[in-house]
């Protein structure tokens, strides 16, 4: 199942970004573009509503819808490495490569099988402005909005994240920041996810999603695909080290594990030289006879 229309410009943006080494930049073309005032207003609206009865009711509905969609989309997803989480309990931060609005369902499927009932997601506040059923989920599912606002981060984001972890939940943070559609390769992570793991003294559940092409077409630009969810060894903060030291070392370890998983999955060394095969299922214009 693919979300979104024509991806020609998105693929062109990924090629250009990879060639200049800008691997964490935005490449999507239809994401909401909000002013600073609009961003502040939309996060305040979320804060005003997320503890109300109406929000809790919609949250139950959103979670039920997400569970149904997760089971449907991942009926052929293979999960490897569940044994790595046999001794992991309580609050955890989950990291994974980000290549689809729906890749979180593969993570959710694996985390549920490992014993966590709920998976919260850290999501950029601009996603709260999305419309339709995706907008409903962004506003009412188990979301922790992230905003580029130091006051919000200190007063609201960090306490919400701490509360969910203290309650024993799993929280998904995409360390690559931006989504690159169907991009197979793990990209260098940013430090935020690991900083919050260090501060809250919780492990990082390291994941990598492999994308395999299937016969048949999803649409005129993409073949069908399926996922292989790789759960890698968990990464723990060292109580003898500072939060900064832990965050940097955990980030480096997570990236090493994801790179190793990529190289094992695809049978080749990771480089960021762009090739059309980097986009899973992509049917280029030349392949389409254009």
C-alpha positions as CSV (number, residue, x, y, z in Angstrom):
1,X,0.0,0.0,0.0
2,X,1.5,3.3,-1.1
3,X,0.5,6.8,0.1
4,X,1.0,9.8,-2.1
5,X,0.9,10.6,-5.8
6,X,3.6,11.1,-8.4
7,X,7.1,10.5,-6.9
8,X,9.3,11.6,-9.8
9,X,10.2,14.9,-8.1
10,X,10.7,13.1,-4.7
11,X,13.1,10.7,-6.3
12,X,14.9,13.6,-8.0
13,X,15.2,15.4,-4.7
14,X,16.7,12.2,-3.0
15,X,19.2,11.9,-5.8
16,X,20.3,15.5,-5.5
17,X,20.5,15.3,-1.7
18,X,22.5,12.1,-1.8
19,X,24.9,13.6,-4.3
20,X,25.6,16.6,-2.1
21,X,25.7,14.5,1.1
22,X,22.7,16.1,2.7
23,X,21.1,12.8,4.0
24,X,18.7,14.2,6.6
25,X,17.0,16.9,4.6
26,X,13.3,17.1,3.5
27,X,12.7,15.7,0.1
28,X,8.9,15.4,0.1
29,X,7.0,18.0,-1.9
30,X,3.5,17.9,-0.4
31,X,4.2,18.2,3.3
32,X,2.3,21.0,5.2
33,X,4.3,24.3,5.2
34,X,3.4,26.2,8.3
35,X,4.6,29.5,9.6
36,X,6.1,29.8,13.1
37,X,2.8,31.1,14.4
38,X,0.8,28.3,12.8
39,X,3.3,25.7,14.3
40,X,2.9,27.2,17.8
41,X,-0.9,27.3,17.4
42,X,-1.2,23.7,16.3
43,X,1.0,22.4,19.2
44,X,-1.0,24.5,21.7
45,X,-4.2,23.0,20.2
46,X,-2.8,19.5,20.8
47,X,-1.8,20.4,24.4
48,X,-5.2,21.8,25.1
49,X,-7.0,18.7,23.9
50,X,-4.9,15.6,24.6
51,X,-6.1,15.1,28.1
52,X,-9.8,15.8,27.4
53,X,-12.5,13.1,27.2
54,X,-13.0,13.8,23.5
55,X,-9.3,13.1,22.8
56,X,-9.3,9.9,24.9
57,X,-12.4,8.7,23.0
58,X,-10.8,9.5,19.6
59,X,-7.6,7.9,20.8
60,X,-9.3,4.6,21.5
61,X,-10.9,4.7,18.0
62,X,-7.5,5.7,16.4
63,X,-5.7,2.9,18.1
64,X,-8.3,0.4,17.0
65,X,-7.9,1.6,13.4
66,X,-4.2,1.5,13.6
67,X,-4.2,-2.0,15.0
68,X,-6.4,-3.2,12.1
69,X,-4.3,-1.5,9.5
70,X,-1.1,-2.8,11.1
71,X,-2.3,-6.4,11.0
72,X,-3.5,-6.0,7.4
73,X,-0.4,-4.3,6.0
74,X,2.0,-6.7,7.8
75,X,0.4,-10.0,7.1
76,X,3.4,-10.9,5.0
77,X,6.0,-9.1,7.1
78,X,8.8,-11.3,8.4
79,X,10.2,-10.4,11.8
80,X,13.7,-11.4,12.7
81,X,15.6,-11.0,16.0
82,X,12.8,-11.1,18.5
83,X,15.1,-13.1,20.8
84,X,17.2,-9.9,21.2
85,X,14.4,-8.4,23.3
86,X,13.8,-11.4,25.5
87,X,15.3,-9.7,28.5
88,X,14.2,-6.1,27.8
89,X,11.2,-4.8,29.7
90,X,9.7,-1.4,30.6
91,X,10.1,1.9,28.8
92,X,12.3,1.9,25.7
93,X,13.1,4.2,22.8
94,X,12.8,2.5,19.4
95,X,14.7,3.7,16.4
96,X,14.2,2.6,12.8
97,X,14.9,3.7,9.2
98,X,12.1,6.0,7.9
99,X,11.0,5.5,4.3
100,X,7.1,5.5,4.4
101,X,4.2,7.0,6.3
102,X,3.3,3.4,7.0
103,X,6.7,1.9,8.0
104,X,5.8,2.5,11.6
105,X,3.3,-0.4,11.3
106,X,6.1,-2.8,10.8
107,X,7.8,-1.5,13.9
108,X,4.5,-1.7,15.8
109,X,3.9,-5.3,14.7
110,X,7.3,-6.3,16.0
111,X,7.0,-4.4,19.2
112,X,3.6,-5.9,19.9
113,X,5.0,-9.3,19.4
114,X,7.8,-8.6,21.7
115,X,5.3,-7.8,24.5
116,X,4.6,-4.0,24.4
117,X,0.9,-3.2,24.1
118,X,1.3,0.3,22.9
119,X,3.8,2.1,20.7
120,X,4.0,5.9,21.0
121,X,5.5,7.9,18.1
122,X,7.4,11.1,18.1
123,X,6.2,13.1,15.1
124,X,6.9,16.6,13.8
125,X,4.2,19.1,14.7
126,X,3.6,19.9,11.0
127,X,2.1,16.4,10.7
128,X,-0.8,17.5,12.9
129,X,-1.9,19.7,10.0
130,X,-2.5,16.7,7.7
131,X,-6.0,16.1,6.4
132,X,-8.2,13.1,6.1
133,X,-7.8,9.8,8.0
134,X,-4.0,10.3,8.3
135,X,-4.7,13.7,9.9
136,X,-7.1,12.0,12.3
137,X,-4.5,9.5,13.3
138,X,-1.8,12.1,13.6
139,X,-4.0,14.1,16.0
140,X,-5.5,11.3,18.0
141,X,-3.2,8.3,17.9
142,X,-0.4,7.7,20.4
143,X,1.6,10.7,19.2
144,X,4.1,12.9,21.0
145,X,4.5,16.1,18.8
146,X,8.0,17.4,18.3
147,X,8.5,21.1,17.7
148,X,11.5,23.3,16.9
149,X,10.8,25.4,20.0
150,X,13.1,25.2,23.1
151,X,10.4,26.3,25.5
152,X,8.0,23.6,24.2
153,X,10.7,21.0,24.3
154,X,11.6,21.7,27.9
155,X,8.1,22.3,29.3
156,X,6.0,19.8,27.3
157,X,7.9,17.4,25.0
158,X,10.4,16.1,27.5
159,X,7.8,15.6,30.3
160,X,5.4,13.8,28.0
161,X,8.2,11.6,26.7
162,X,9.4,10.9,30.3
163,X,5.8,10.0,31.4
164,X,5.3,7.5,28.6
165,X,8.7,5.8,29.3
166,X,8.0,5.7,33.1
167,X,4.7,4.0,32.3
168,X,6.7,1.3,30.6
169,X,5.7,2.1,27.0
170,X,7.8,1.9,23.8
171,X,8.4,5.2,22.0
172,X,9.4,5.3,18.4
173,X,11.8,8.2,17.4
174,X,13.1,8.4,13.8
175,X,16.7,9.5,14.2
176,X,17.1,10.1,10.4
177,X,14.5,13.0,10.9
178,X,13.0,13.2,7.5
179,X,11.3,10.4,5.5
180,X,12.9,9.4,2.2
181,X,10.3,7.4,0.3
182,X,11.2,3.8,-0.2
183,X,14.9,4.5,0.3
184,X,16.6,1.3,1.3
185,X,19.7,2.6,3.0
186,X,20.0,3.6,6.6
187,X,21.0,7.3,6.9
188,X,23.3,8.8,9.6
189,X,21.2,9.5,12.7
190,X,20.8,12.7,14.7
191,X,21.5,12.6,18.4
192,X,18.1,13.5,19.8
193,X,16.7,10.0,20.3
194,X,19.8,8.8,22.1
195,X,20.0,11.9,24.3
196,X,16.5,11.2,25.6
197,X,17.4,7.5,26.1
198,X,20.4,8.6,28.1
199,X,18.5,11.2,30.2
200,X,15.7,8.7,31.0
201,X,18.1,5.8,31.5
202,X,16.3,3.5,29.1
203,X,17.6,1.2,26.4
204,X,17.4,1.9,22.6
205,X,15.6,-0.9,20.7
206,X,17.6,-0.8,17.4
207,X,15.6,-1.8,14.3
208,X,16.2,-1.9,10.5
209,X,13.5,-2.6,8.0
210,X,14.6,-4.3,4.8
211,X,12.4,-3.8,1.7
212,X,12.0,-6.7,-0.7
213,X,10.6,-6.2,-4.2
214,X,7.7,-8.5,-5.3
215,X,6.3,-9.5,-8.7
216,X,3.4,-7.3,-9.8
217,X,2.9,-3.6,-9.7
218,X,1.4,-1.4,-7.0
219,X,0.9,1.4,-9.5
220,X,2.7,2.6,-12.6
221,X,5.7,3.8,-10.7
222,X,6.3,1.1,-8.1
223,X,6.4,-2.7,-7.9
224,X,4.8,-4.3,-4.9
225,X,7.1,-4.8,-1.9
226,X,7.2,-6.6,1.4
227,X,9.1,-5.9,4.6
228,X,11.6,-7.9,6.7
229,X,11.8,-6.3,10.2
230,X,15.2,-6.8,11.8
231,X,15.4,-6.3,15.5
232,X,19.0,-5.7,16.4
233,X,20.7,-6.0,19.8
234,X,19.4,-3.4,22.3
235,X,21.7,-0.6,23.3
236,X,22.0,0.5,27.0
237,X,23.3,3.8,28.5
238,X,26.3,3.4,30.7
239,X,25.5,4.8,34.2
240,X,29.1,5.8,34.7
241,X,29.1,8.2,31.7
242,X,27.4,11.5,31.1
243,X,24.3,12.0,29.1
244,X,26.3,13.5,26.2
245,X,28.8,10.7,26.2
246,X,26.1,8.1,26.3
247,X,24.1,9.7,23.6
248,X,27.0,9.9,21.2
249,X,28.2,6.3,21.9
250,X,24.6,4.9,21.6
251,X,24.1,6.9,18.4
252,X,27.3,5.5,16.9
253,X,26.5,1.9,17.9
254,X,23.0,2.1,16.5
255,X,24.3,3.4,13.2
256,X,26.9,0.6,13.1
257,X,24.2,-2.0,13.7
258,X,21.9,-0.6,11.0
259,X,24.7,-0.4,8.5
260,X,25.6,-4.0,9.2
261,X,22.0,-5.1,8.9
262,X,21.8,-3.3,5.5
263,X,24.9,-4.9,4.2
264,X,23.8,-8.3,5.3
265,X,20.3,-7.9,3.9
266,X,21.3,-6.6,0.5
267,X,24.7,-8.3,0.2
268,X,26.7,-5.2,-0.6
269,X,28.7,-2.4,1.2
270,X,26.9,0.7,2.1
271,X,27.8,3.8,0.1
272,X,25.7,6.9,-0.5
273,X,26.4,6.9,-4.2
274,X,22.9,7.2,-5.6
275,X,21.4,4.4,-7.8
276,X,17.8,3.9,-8.8
277,X,17.8,0.6,-7.1
278,X,18.2,2.5,-3.8
279,X,14.4,3.2,-4.2
280,X,12.6,0.0,-3.4
281,X,10.2,-1.1,-6.1
282,X,10.9,2.0,-8.2
283,X,10.1,1.7,-11.9
284,X,12.1,4.5,-13.6
285,X,11.0,6.4,-16.7
286,X,13.3,4.4,-18.9
287,X,11.8,1.1,-17.6
288,X,8.3,2.6,-18.3
289,X,9.4,3.4,-21.8
290,X,9.1,7.2,-21.4
